[in-house]
């Protein structure tokens, strides 16, 4: 039996109760927390059968060819002297009317392509949506039986030239539709996947987080174009101080170009570049004493109530957006005050903004110099201008 606990931490933790003890191992506990949902589900039956039928991960040696590795940029993020977020001009408000048969409830992931806004709703009205910037709807594909295939909970939106895809927890795989809103296919992932993303060329990244029970020390895996998702290259192993913590955010994999992603593992300081089957540290996020050190994280990870203790982790939830010029981090400090950190990659300077009183959920998309924020009180998006 699997239980899915949904609460406001925006960190997903799967809880597996009392797995059969294996040799000298203790029973393994998994938890899954997905943000934005106020719902407790108990899932069995077809989902459990699908998961059991998935092939296990078979890791193969990583290519050792030397490549040029770009330097990792250390970014010191301070909340001291933060500017009010209202100091950024609101240049546009995008409203999603409820006059259509199927309308979005709460956008959880958004991609902007010119005049078109692609989005998924993970909680209130689960589905894929496409709107014009004037709010008129292009299509909606929801889980209410209107399509040939249904899904349960979508995360990690990915938009290619021809398709939209998202990771579905119920399927434990990638659910794909085309840009007309028609079902295309599903891609099954290994059982313990927490997120996955696929490119136009067909290569796939799979996030296993830090679950070390049956995944042979694999945090992040990669399947080349044409490769089988059950035969993955081990790209990142599990850090020792995080072994036992099984968690993933609402969008750990963000594609920033045709064949390049950024990967934000939960409870890690590093953001990684993913390209050509390799992972490189891209940014080190320095939150100072707001971040727990490795020794404390290790103690928490090896405790029986780690999921409870992590509720006190100071920096959560955290959201990452990036384009050619800007790198943006949205985060909360002790679940109270909300901040947006903006780093100008061209100018080399940075600013931190405080969202008080709380108006926004988090940074949800970037388009040139425009930062899209989803609003707390409704499903609207407000567009903030970072620079002229």
DADAUR-V698567 format. One record per pair of residues at least 6 apart in sequence whose ideal C-beta (glycine too) atoms are under 8 Angstrom apart, sorted by the first residue. I is the first residue (numbers start at 0). GAP is how many residues later the second one is. If there is no record, write none. Layout:
<<I;GAP> <I;GAP>>
//
This chain:
<<0;16> <0;41> <0;43> <0;47> <1;12> <1;13> <1;14> <1;40> <1;41> <1;42> <1;45> <1;46> <1;49> <2;12> <2;14> <2;37> <2;38> <2;39> <2;40> <3;10> <3;28> <3;30> <3;36> <3;37> <3;38> <3;39> <3;149> <3;165> <4;8> <4;10> <4;26> <4;27> <4;28> <4;35> <5;27> <5;28> <5;29> <5;30> <5;31> <5;32> <5;33> <5;34> <5;35> <5;117> <6;26> <6;28> <6;30> <6;31> <7;27> <7;28> <7;30> <7;327> <8;24> <8;26> <8;302> <8;307> <8;308> <8;326> <9;23> <9;24> <9;25> <9;26> <9;239> <9;240> <9;306> <9;307> <9;309> <10;22> <10;24> <10;236> <10;237> <10;238> <10;255> <10;299> <10;305> <10;306> <11;20> <11;21> <11;22> <11;23> <11;143> <11;182> <11;235> <11;236> <11;237> <11;238> <12;17> <12;18> <12;19> <12;20> <12;233> <12;234> <12;294> <13;16> <13;17> <13;18> <13;180> <13;197> <13;232> <14;14> <14;15> <14;16> <14;17> <14;292> <15;12> <15;13> <15;14> <16;12> <17;9> <18;8> <18;9> <18;194> <19;7> <20;6> <24;188> <27;185> <28;275> <28;278> <29;181> <29;183> <29;216> <30;215> <30;216> <30;276> <31;137> <31;162> <31;214> <32;214> <32;274> <33;88> <33;89> <33;119> <33;121> <33;135> <33;216> <34;73> <34;214> <34;215> <34;282> <35;70> <35;72> <35;86> <35;87> <35;214> <35;325> <36;85> <36;86> <36;116> <38;84> <42;109> <42;127> <46;105> <46;123> <46;125> <49;121> <49;122> <50;121> <50;140> <51;139> <53;118> <53;134> <53;135> <53;136> <53;137> <53;176> <54;135> <54;175> <55;134> <55;135> <55;158> <55;174> <56;133> <56;135> <56;151> <56;158> <56;159> <56;161> <56;164> <56;173> <56;175> <57;172> <57;173> <57;174> <58;157> <58;159> <58;162> <58;173> <58;174> <58;175> <59;171> <59;172> <59;173> <59;174> <60;172> <61;171> <61;172> <61;173> <61;215> <62;170> <62;214> <62;215> <66;209> <66;211> <68;211> <69;203> <69;210> <69;212> <71;198> <71;208> <71;209> <71;210> <71;211> <71;212> <72;209> <72;210> <72;211> <73;209> <73;210> <73;212> <74;208> <74;209> <74;210> <74;211> <74;252> <74;266> <74;268> <74;275> <75;210> <75;212> <76;208> <76;209> <76;210> <76;211> <76;252> <76;254> <76;264> <76;273> <76;275> <77;210> <77;274> <78;211> <78;254> <78;258> <78;260> <78;273> <78;275> <80;271> <81;257> <81;270> <81;271> <81;272> <82;268> <82;269> <82;270> <82;271> <83;269> <83;270> <83;272> <84;255> <84;268> <84;269> <84;270> <84;274> <84;275> <84;299> <85;273> <86;266> <87;265> <87;283> <87;296> <87;297> <87;298> <88;295> <88;296> <89;292> <89;293> <89;294> <89;295> <90;279> <90;292> <90;293> <90;294> <91;41> <91;278> <91;290> <91;291> <92;287> <92;288> <92;289> <92;290> <93;23> <93;37> <93;39> <93;41> <93;278> <93;286> <93;287> <93;288> <93;289> <94;40> <94;283> <94;284> <94;285> <95;7> <95;8> <95;11> <95;33> <95;35> <95;39> <95;41> <95;283> <95;284> <96;6> <96;38> <99;37> <99;40> <100;39> <101;23> <101;25> <101;27> <101;38> <101;40> <101;42> <101;44> <102;22> <102;26> <102;34> <102;37> <103;15> <103;17> <103;21> <103;23> <103;25> <103;27> <103;36> <103;275> <104;16> <104;18> <104;19> <104;20> <104;274> <105;15> <105;16> <105;17> <105;18> <105;19> <105;255> <105;268> <105;273> <106;12> <106;13> <106;14> <106;22> <106;257> <106;267> <106;272> <106;274> <107;11> <107;12> <107;13> <107;14> <107;15> <107;46> <107;47> <107;142> <107;143> <108;10> <108;11> <108;13> <108;46> <108;47> <108;48> <108;57> <108;141> <108;142> <108;255> <109;7> <109;8> <109;9> <109;47> <109;254> <109;255> <109;262> <109;264> <109;271> <110;6> <110;7> <110;8> <110;46> <110;48> <110;254> <111;6> <111;253> <111;254> <111;255> <111;260> <112;46> <114;17> <114;18> <115;14> <115;15> <115;16> <115;17> <115;22> <116;13> <116;14> <116;15> <116;16> <116;248> <116;264> <117;10> <117;11> <117;12> <117;39> <117;41> <117;46> <118;9> <118;10> <118;11> <118;12> <118;38> <119;6> <119;7> <119;8> <119;9> <119;34> <119;35> <119;37> <119;46> <120;6> <120;8> <120;33> <121;31> <121;32> <121;33> <121;128> <122;30> <124;17> <125;16> <125;17> <125;25> <125;26> <125;27> <125;28> <126;13> <126;14> <126;15> <126;16> <126;17> <126;27> <127;11> <127;12> <127;13> <127;14> <127;26> <127;36> <127;38> <127;49> <127;53> <128;8> <128;10> <128;11> <128;12> <129;7> <129;8> <129;9> <129;10> <129;34> <129;49> <129;51> <130;6> <130;7> <131;6> <137;43> <138;41> <138;42> <139;41> <140;6> <140;36> <140;40> <140;41> <140;42> <142;7> <142;8> <142;9> <146;30> <146;35> <146;36> <147;35> <148;26> <148;34> <148;37> <150;17> <150;19> <150;20> <150;24> <151;16> <151;17> <151;18> <151;19> <152;15> <152;16> <152;17> <153;12> <153;13> <153;14> <153;21> <154;11> <154;12> <154;14> <154;40> <154;95> <154;96> <155;10> <155;11> <155;39> <155;40> <155;41> <155;94> <155;95> <155;96> <155;97> <156;7> <156;8> <156;9> <156;94> <157;6> <157;7> <157;8> <157;39> <157;40> <157;95> <157;97> <158;96> <159;39> <159;40> <160;39> <161;16> <161;17> <161;38> <162;13> <162;14> <162;15> <162;16> <162;21> <163;12> <163;13> <163;14> <163;15> <164;9> <164;10> <164;11> <164;12> <164;32> <164;33> <165;8> <165;9> <166;6> <166;7> <166;8> <166;22> <166;26> <166;27> <166;28> <166;29> <166;30> <167;6> <167;7> <167;18> <170;15> <170;17> <171;16> <171;17> <171;18> <171;19> <171;21> <172;13> <172;14> <172;15> <172;16> <172;20> <172;23> <173;12> <173;13> <173;15> <173;22> <173;23> <173;24> <173;30> <174;11> <175;7> <175;8> <175;9> <175;10> <175;11> <175;22> <176;6> <176;7> <177;6> <186;9> <186;11> <186;17> <186;42> <187;41> <188;7> <188;17> <188;40> <189;16> <189;18> <189;25> <189;31> <189;39> <189;40> <189;42> <191;16> <191;19> <191;21> <191;22> <191;23> <192;13> <192;14> <192;15> <193;13> <193;14> <193;15> <193;52> <193;53> <193;54> <193;58> <194;11> <194;12> <194;53> <194;56> <194;57> <194;58> <195;8> <195;9> <195;10> <195;11> <195;33> <195;57> <196;7> <196;8> <196;56> <196;58> <196;64> <197;6> <197;7> <198;26> <198;56> <198;59> <198;60> <199;58> <200;24> <200;58> <201;23> <201;24> <202;19> <202;20> <202;21> <202;22> <202;24> <202;56> <202;74> <203;18> <203;19> <203;23> <203;25> <204;15> <204;16> <204;17> <204;30> <204;48> <204;56> <204;58> <204;69> <205;14> <205;15> <205;16> <205;17> <205;23> <205;26> <206;12> <206;13> <206;41> <206;45> <206;46> <206;56> <206;58> <207;7> <207;10> <207;11> <207;12> <207;13> <208;10> <208;36> <208;37> <208;38> <208;39> <208;56> <208;57> <209;9> <209;28> <209;29> <209;32> <209;33> <209;34> <209;35> <209;36> <209;37> <209;55> <209;91> <210;35> <211;26> <211;31> <211;32> <215;18> <216;17> <216;20> <216;21> <217;14> <217;16> <217;18> <217;19> <217;20> <218;17> <218;18> <218;19> <218;20> <218;46> <219;14> <219;15> <219;16> <219;43> <219;45> <219;52> <219;54> <219;59> <220;11> <220;12> <220;13> <220;14> <221;10> <221;11> <221;13> <221;52> <221;55> <222;6> <222;8> <222;9> <222;10> <223;9> <223;53> <232;44> <234;39> <234;42> <234;43> <234;44> <235;29> <235;36> <235;43> <238;29> <238;55> <239;58> <240;53> <240;54> <240;56> <240;57> <240;60> <241;25> <241;26> <241;55> <241;56> <241;59> <242;58> <242;59> <243;57> <243;58> <243;62> <244;21> <244;22> <244;52> <244;55> <244;56> <244;61> <244;65> <246;19> <246;20> <246;63> <247;18> <248;15> <248;17> <248;68> <248;69> <248;70> <249;67> <249;69> <250;68> <250;69> <251;11> <251;12> <251;13> <251;14> <252;8> <252;9> <252;10> <252;21> <253;7> <253;8> <253;10> <253;66> <253;67> <253;68> <254;6> <255;6> <255;66> <255;67> <258;16> <258;17> <259;13> <259;14> <259;15> <260;12> <260;13> <260;14> <261;9> <261;10> <261;11> <261;12> <261;20> <261;58> <261;60> <262;8> <262;9> <262;10> <262;11> <262;16> <263;7> <263;8> <263;54> <263;56> <264;7> <266;30> <266;43> <266;46> <268;15> <268;16> <268;17> <268;18> <268;22> <269;11> <269;12> <269;13> <269;14> <269;15> <270;10> <270;11> <270;12> <270;14> <270;49> <271;7> <271;8> <271;9> <271;10> <272;6> <272;7> <272;8> <272;9> <282;44> <284;44> <286;27> <286;28> <289;24> <289;25> <289;43> <290;23> <290;24> <291;8> <291;21> <291;22> <299;6> <299;9> <299;10> <302;6> <309;6> <311;22> <313;19> <313;20> <314;16> <314;17> <314;18> <315;15> <315;16> <315;19> <316;14> <316;15> <316;45> <317;11> <317;12> <317;13> <318;10> <318;11> <318;12> <318;43> <318;44> <318;45> <319;7> <319;8> <319;9> <319;10> <320;6> <320;7> <320;9> <320;42> <320;43> <320;44> <320;45> <320;50> <321;6> <321;44> <322;43> <322;44> <322;45> <323;21> <324;19> <324;20> <324;21> <324;43> <324;44> <325;16> <325;17> <325;18> <325;19> <325;40> <325;43> <325;45> <325;60> <326;15> <326;16> <326;18> <327;12> <327;13> <327;14> <327;15> <327;35> <327;38> <327;43> <328;11> <328;12> <328;34> <329;8> <329;9> <329;10> <329;11> <329;32> <329;33> <330;7> <330;8> <330;10> <331;6> <331;7> <332;6> <336;17> <336;18> <336;19> <337;16> <337;17> <337;18> <337;20> <337;22> <337;24> <338;13> <338;14> <338;15> <338;16> <339;12> <339;13> <339;15> <339;23> <339;31> <340;9> <340;10> <340;11> <340;12> <341;8> <341;9> <341;10> <341;11> <341;29> <341;44> <342;6> <342;7> <343;6> <343;42> <343;43> <357;18> <358;14> <358;16> <358;17> <359;13> <359;14> <359;15> <359;16> <359;22> <360;12> <360;13> <360;14> <360;15> <361;11> <361;12> <362;8> <362;9> <362;10> <363;8> <363;9> <363;10> <363;17> <364;6> <364;7> <364;16> <365;6> <368;16> <368;17> <368;18> <368;19> <369;13> <369;14> <369;15> <369;16> <370;12> <370;13> <370;14> <370;15> <371;9> <371;10> <371;11> <371;12> <372;8> <372;9> <372;10> <372;11> <373;6> <373;7> <374;6> <374;7>>
//
